[in-house]
Amino acid sequence: MWQHWPGCALLHAKRCSLVPGLATAGDELVGVAPALERGQYEGMNASSADGPAQGGSVEYAARLHPWTRYVALGDSFTEGVGDPEPRSPGGLRGWADRVAEELSIRHEDFAYANLAVRGLLLGQILDEQVGPALALRPDLITLNAGGNDLIFRRSDPDKLAVRLDAGVELLASTGATVVLFAGPDWGATPVLGQVRGRVAIFNENLHIIAARHDAVIADLWALRQLT
């Protein structure tokens, strides 16, 4: 499924290409032959089996969505920890990988890199991943950061938000679509429930940041089935 491109290791990318494989030419991503046939995984891209995408065209693909270069930033949530797939590099196939699979349907030149690393704090994610991400010139960026910080009793969600705001401003200034994640409500759980207040405050800041920079919010707090 995955095919690494030259220089990928320098970007510390966990997974550097999707079904339409990738290569690099300087700081550009260019499409190469598919690494594996789509559908190798049972049920993978099931939506492509029906509907107009089956016999679509480049023009039809462009109407599905406008993105061709997707970079995922974050910690274990985005890396895919907890979503094992033995046949995938690193043994994981998380939500970002699955989103990239769907976005690649009928987009033969679609490029994807997952730069997320488990355990990182917000500052580390911004310091270590934003620069390499911008070098890939993505038009879609997902950023999940701050969750590991919030579990510490002395963490200040307002100060974290100030740091995040600066990072989102930089990402959004490229013209890319930026997607942020409001954390889920773990109030009913015995351990994570203790940080519920900090998560709620951080989430409110996220909505302000998203509005300021025209970013998209994936509101996990609103998904009550997660609680």
Secondary structure, 3 states (H helix, E strand, C coil): CCCCCCCHHHHCCCECCCCEEEEEECCEEEEEEECCCCCCCCCCCHHHHCCHHHHCCHHHHHHHCCCCEEEEECCHHHHCCCCECCCCHHHECCHHHHHHHHHCCCCCCCEEEECCCCCCCHHHHHHHHHHHHHHCCCCEEEECCCHHHHCCCCCCHHHHHHHHHHHHHHHHCCCCEEEEEECCCCCCCCCHHHHHHHHHHHHHHHHHHHHHHCCEEEEHHHCHHHC
